[in-house]
């Protein structure tokens, strides 16, 4: 059967089912789950449609103003190698070797590929939307089906993923209803099984461990969280704690979670929690302000406020806590709020600036900061030897962060992205 027909059938089957929501907040009630077989077939079939076949072309991008992590420099030349790496960055005072393939950027600005540190893509269309908006890496913030997660990985010329573990939580938590019946064996039963639970996640390919902070409601106890963090660190894996309350922030700081995702919607962090950040092991916060704002606007427009989340980011930033840009992007019927793939990262950058970050700091929150925190040392900056994850934009984002929306061209691993290749 032709790849296009297989893809079309799989896509139709995929959208017949109801997708999973973000593993997040509140009373989610009961809902159906992804037709995993159809979703996996859809994603695998897409590999046959990739007209580029993952080939990076050696080329010189000339007359381009390169963001070096601090400033946007004068017109320079960036060399992409056939291995998909950055060969060199030639400033005006240095000469690059002549190459057959040359692209004149016409004075546009080049920034590193953007990173969404928290999203929930489940199909190739989600990744195409992200790549179209300059998002070249994303953290898949929950993996409830190993085969589905694998089917999204390593599509050449498309947004690349790092993948979370199954969500670390208990059968009593509010997020338990999200878990398919055949996966409920992965719930955490008690602290003593933490090493075995983490070992299973590592064996299934998790790049980092995800825990759900449910305090003050039912969910992981302090002892269970502490045991899971200890086991994850012993296995060489970071722990990302997902939570949206003051109490769960406190619990995560006590256990030493490496990252905390989302921002509290009850009360903002205060001096007490800030002092715990300064003394503790937590490296960074990914506040997902776009999702927090969407929840208020779409789900609770009259009885809740975005102010605690916004104030939390302002206070964390002022205290020197690294901030990462993440969106919680999802497209799932029935969830508390929808957040679009790709465009939402630009919304998040603007939200971060509104919360007190400078445009430069917000841009770093989507490039070098998450790359450093996640240990992705081959991306986040435009330097020799790094992955050629590159975005050409019109404007200077260190002056006006909204110019990141003006995406002109995208390279992912040296392969120029073209949305038409995925149709």
C-alpha positions in Angstrom: 0.0 0.0 0.0 1.3 3.5 -0.8 2.9 5.4 2.1 0.5 8.3 1.5 -2.5 6.0 1.8 -1.2 4.4 4.9 -0.5 7.8 6.5 -4.0 9.0 5.6 -5.7 5.9 7.2 -3.5 6.1 10.3 -4.3 9.9 10.6 -8.0 9.3 10.3 -7.9 6.5 12.9 -5.9 8.7 15.2 -8.3 11.6 15.3 -11.3 9.3 15.8 -10.0 8.6 19.3 -9.9 11.1 22.1 -6.4 12.1 23.0 -4.7 12.3 26.4 -4.5 15.5 28.3 -1.6 17.1 29.9 -0.8 15.3 33.1 -1.9 18.2 35.2 -4.4 19.9 37.6 -7.5 19.3 39.4 -10.6 17.2 38.8 -10.2 15.8 35.3 -13.0 13.3 35.6 -13.2 10.2 33.3 -12.3 10.2 29.6 -11.3 7.9 26.8 -7.7 7.5 25.7 -5.7 7.7 22.6 -6.0 4.9 20.1 -2.3 4.1 20.6 -2.0 1.7 17.8 -3.4 4.2 15.3 -1.3 7.0 16.7 1.8 4.9 16.4 1.0 3.8 12.9 0.4 7.5 11.9 3.8 8.6 13.3 5.7 5.7 11.8 4.0 6.1 8.4 5.2 9.8 8.4 8.8 8.6 8.2 8.1 7.3 4.7 6.8 10.7 3.6 9.9 12.6 4.6 11.2 13.7 1.2 14.5 14.9 2.7 15.6 11.6 4.1 17.5 13.3 6.8 20.3 14.6 4.6 22.2 17.6 5.9 23.8 19.7 3.1 27.1 21.3 3.6 26.6 25.0 3.0 27.6 28.5 4.0 25.0 30.9 5.4 26.4 34.4 4.7 25.4 37.9 5.6 23.7 36.8 8.8 23.7 38.5 12.2 24.4 35.8 14.8 23.1 35.8 18.4 26.0 34.5 20.4 24.1 34.1 23.7 24.5 37.7 24.8 24.3 40.0 21.8 23.4 40.0 18.1 26.6 40.6 16.2 27.5 42.1 12.8 27.0 40.2 9.5 28.9 37.0 9.6 29.0 33.5 8.0 27.9 30.2 9.5 29.1 26.9 8.1 26.8 23.9 8.3 28.6 20.6 7.7 27.3 17.5 6.0 27.1 15.8 9.4 24.5 18.4 10.6 26.9 20.3 12.8 28.1 23.9 12.9 31.5 23.9 11.2 32.5 27.4 12.1 31.2 30.9 12.6 33.3 33.4 10.6 33.1 36.9 11.9 33.7 39.9 9.5 37.5 39.8 10.3 37.9 36.2 9.4 37.3 34.3 6.2 35.5 31.1 5.8 36.6 28.6 3.1 34.6 28.8 -0.1 31.7 26.3 -0.5 29.6 25.4 -3.5 26.3 25.9 -1.7 25.8 29.4 -0.3 22.7 31.0 1.1 22.7 34.8 1.6 20.6 35.6 4.6 20.3 39.2 3.6 21.1 40.6 7.1 18.6 38.5 9.0 19.2 37.4 12.6 20.2 33.9 13.4 19.3 32.4 16.8 19.8 28.9 18.2 16.9 26.6 17.7 14.3 27.3 20.4 13.5 24.7 23.1 10.0 24.2 24.6 10.9 22.7 28.0 7.4 21.3 28.6 4.9 20.1 25.9 2.7 17.1 25.0 3.0 16.4 21.3 1.4 13.1 20.3 1.6 13.2 16.5 3.7 14.4 13.6 1.4 17.4 13.0 2.2 18.7 16.4 6.0 18.5 15.7 5.5 20.2 12.3 3.7 23.1 14.0 6.6 23.4 16.5 9.3 23.3 13.8 7.4 25.9 11.7 7.8 28.2 14.7 11.5 27.6 15.2 11.1 25.1 18.1 13.8 22.5 17.3 13.8 20.6 20.6 11.0 19.9 23.0 10.7 17.9 26.3 7.8 15.5 26.0 6.6 15.9 29.6 4.9 12.6 30.1 5.2 9.1 28.5 2.2 6.9 29.1 2.9 4.7 26.2 6.5 3.8 25.3 5.8 2.8 21.7 4.0 6.1 21.0 6.9 8.1 22.5 9.4 6.1 20.4 7.4 6.8 17.3 7.9 10.6 17.8 11.6 10.4 18.2 14.3 11.2 15.7 12.4 12.3 12.6 15.2 13.9 10.6 14.5 17.6 9.9 11.7 17.7 12.5 11.6 18.9 16.1 13.7 16.5 18.3 12.4 15.2 21.6 13.7 14.3 25.0 11.2 12.1 26.8 9.9 11.9 30.4 9.2 8.7 32.3 5.7 7.5 33.0 4.2 10.0 35.5 5.3 9.2 39.0 2.1 9.3 41.1 -0.3 7.1 43.1 -3.6 5.5 42.3 -5.3 8.0 44.6 -4.0 11.2 42.9 -6.2 13.4 40.8 -4.2 12.5 37.7 -4.7 8.8 38.1 -7.8 8.9 35.8 -5.5 9.8 32.9 -3.7 6.5 33.0 -4.9 3.7 30.7 -6.1 0.6 32.5 -3.2 -1.6 31.2 -0.7 0.9 32.6 -2.0 1.2 36.2 0.6 -1.2 37.3 3.1 1.7 37.0 1.5 3.6 39.9 3.9 4.1 42.8 2.7 1.9 45.7 5.2 2.9 48.5 8.6 4.4 49.1 10.3 1.0 49.2 9.6 0.3 45.6 11.2 3.5 44.4 14.5 1.9 43.1 12.5 -0.7 41.1 10.1 1.9 39.7 12.9 4.2 38.6 14.8 1.2 37.1 11.8 0.3 35.0 11.5 3.9 33.7 15.2 4.0 32.7 14.8 0.6 31.0 11.9 2.0 29.0 14.0 4.8 27.7 13.2 7.7 29.9 15.5 10.7 29.6 14.3 12.1 32.9 12.0 11.2 35.7 8.6 12.9 36.0 6.9 13.1 39.4 3.5 14.6 40.1 3.4 16.9 43.2 -0.2 16.7 44.4 0.0 18.4 47.8 -2.2 19.3 49.6 -4.3 16.7 47.9 -3.8 12.9 47.7 -0.7 11.7 45.9 2.9 11.0 46.6 3.9 11.4 50.2 7.0 13.3 51.2 8.8 10.0 51.9 7.8 8.6 48.6 9.0 11.6 46.7 12.3 11.6 48.5 12.8 7.9 47.8 12.0 8.4 44.1 14.4 11.4 43.8 17.2 9.5 45.5 16.7 6.5 43.2 16.6 8.7 40.1 19.8 10.5 41.0 21.5 7.2 41.7 20.5 6.2 38.1 21.9 9.4 36.7 18.5 10.9 35.9 17.1 14.3 36.7 13.7 14.7 38.4 11.1 17.1 37.1 8.3 17.8 39.5 5.0 19.0 38.1 2.9 21.0 40.4 0.7 24.1 40.7 0.4 24.8 44.4 2.5 26.4 47.1 2.4 23.2 49.2 3.7 21.1 46.4 6.4 23.6 45.6 7.6 23.2 49.2 7.4 19.4 49.1 9.5 19.4 45.9 12.2 21.7 47.3 12.5 19.5 50.4 12.9 16.3 48.3 15.5 18.0 46.0 13.7 17.8 42.7 16.0 19.1 39.9 13.3 21.1 38.2 9.8 22.4 39.2 7.3 22.9 36.4 4.2 25.1 36.4 3.6 28.1 38.7 1.2 28.1 41.7 -2.3 29.4 41.1 -3.1 29.6 44.8 -0.4 31.9 46.4 2.9 33.0 45.0 6.3 31.8 46.4 7.4 33.9 49.3 10.7 34.6 51.1 10.5 31.2 52.9 10.4 29.2 49.7 13.0 31.5 48.0 15.4 30.7 50.9 14.8 27.0 50.2 15.7 27.6 46.6 18.9 29.2 47.6 19.8 26.3 49.9 18.5 23.4 47.9 19.3 21.3 44.9 16.6 22.6 42.5 18.2 23.9 39.4 15.4 25.7 37.6 11.7 26.4 37.2 9.6 26.1 34.1 6.5 28.1 35.0 4.4 27.5 31.8 2.8 30.9 32.2 1.0 30.4 28.9 -0.9 27.4 30.3 -1.5 29.0 33.7 -3.0 32.0 31.9 -5.1 29.8 29.6 -6.5 27.9 32.6 -7.7 31.1 34.1 -9.1 32.4 30.8 -10.7 29.2 29.6 -11.6 27.2 32.7 -11.8 29.5 35.7 -12.5 33.1 34.3 -14.3 34.3 37.4 -13.1 32.6 40.5 -9.3 32.4 40.0 -6.4 34.7 39.2 -3.3 34.6 37.1 -1.6 37.0 39.5 0.0 34.3 41.8 1.7 32.6 38.9 3.0 35.9 37.4 4.2 37.1 40.8 6.0 33.8 41.4 8.1 34.2 38.2 8.9 37.8 39.1 10.1 36.8 42.5 12.0 33.7 41.3 13.8 35.7 38.6 14.7 38.5 41.0 16.1 35.9 43.4 18.3 34.5 40.6 16.5 31.2 40.1 17.0 30.1 36.4 13.8 30.3 34.4 13.1 28.0 31.4 10.5 28.6 28.7 7.8 25.9 28.4 4.2 25.9 27.3 2.4 22.7 28.3 1.2 22.7 24.7 -1.6 20.2 24.0 -4.6 19.8 21.7 -6.9 17.5 23.6 -10.7 17.7 23.9 -11.9 18.1 27.5 -8.8 19.4 29.1 -8.9 22.5 31.3 -7.2 24.6 28.6 -5.8 24.3 25.1 -2.4 25.6 24.2 -1.3 25.6 20.6 1.9 23.9 19.5 4.7 26.2 18.3 3.1 29.6 18.5 2.7 29.2 22.2 6.4 29.3 22.8 6.4 32.9 21.5 3.5 33.6 23.8 5.6 32.2 26.7 8.6 34.4 25.8 6.3 37.5 25.9 4.8 36.3 29.2 8.2 36.0 30.7 9.1 39.5 29.6 5.8 40.8 31.1 6.9 39.0 34.4 10.2 40.9 34.6 12.7 39.1 32.4 14.5 41.2 29.8 14.1 40.2 26.1 17.7 38.8 26.3 16.9 36.8 29.4 13.7 35.4 27.9 15.5 34.3 24.7 18.1 32.6 26.9 15.2 30.9 28.7 14.4 29.1 25.4 18.0 28.4 24.3 21.1 28.1 26.4 19.4 27.8 29.9 17.2 24.7 29.2 20.0 23.2 27.1 22.3 23.5 30.2 19.7 22.4 32.7 18.7 19.3 30.7 22.4 18.5 30.0 22.0 19.0 26.2 25.5 20.4 25.7 25.3 20.1 21.9 22.7 22.8 21.4 21.4 26.1 22.8 24.3 28.2 21.3 25.7 28.9 17.8 29.2 27.6 18.3 31.6 25.3 16.4 30.7 21.7 16.9 27.1 22.2 18.1 24.1 20.8 16.3 23.1 23.0 13.4 19.7 23.8 15.0 19.3 27.3 13.6 16.5 29.8 13.1 16.5 32.8 10.9 14.3 35.6 12.1 13.6 39.2 11.0 14.5 41.5 13.8 16.5 41.7 17.0 15.0 39.6 19.8 17.3 41.0 22.4 15.5 44.4 21.9 12.0 43.1 21.1 11.2 39.5 22.1 8.2 39.5 19.7 10.5 39.3 16.7 11.1 35.6 17.4 7.7 35.2 15.7 9.2 36.4 12.4 10.6 33.0 11.5 12.0 32.9 8.0 13.9 29.6 7.8 14.7 26.7 10.2 17.5 24.1 10.2 17.3 21.1 12.5 20.4 19.0 12.6 21.6 20.8 9.5 18.4 19.7 7.6 16.4 22.7 6.3 12.8 22.3 7.6 10.1 22.4 5.0 6.5 21.8 6.1 5.6 20.5 2.6 7.8 17.5 3.2 5.3 16.2 5.8 2.1 16.5 3.8 
